[in-house]
């Protein structure tokens, strides 16, 4: 999945359901996704919306999310080798 500023969080979390728990590891400001309000907002928010809400640059959020996704996939890839 290609992640862009207009990527909806609902789509991202559908592809990576474990991501909300990992979000806090990216940055403490992203802990909003694990709150009741955050779970409601996930349905309509995009990466750009989270950027505005947290003050964290969208490019940085995208880069860090991709890094976490890659790290999460790495153990599975190592097990196949």
Secondary structure, DSSP 4 states (H G I P E B T S, - for coil): ----TT-BHHHHHHH-TTHHHHHHHH-GGGGGGGSHHHHHHTTT-BHHHHHHHH---HHHHHHHHHHHHHHHHHHHHHHH-
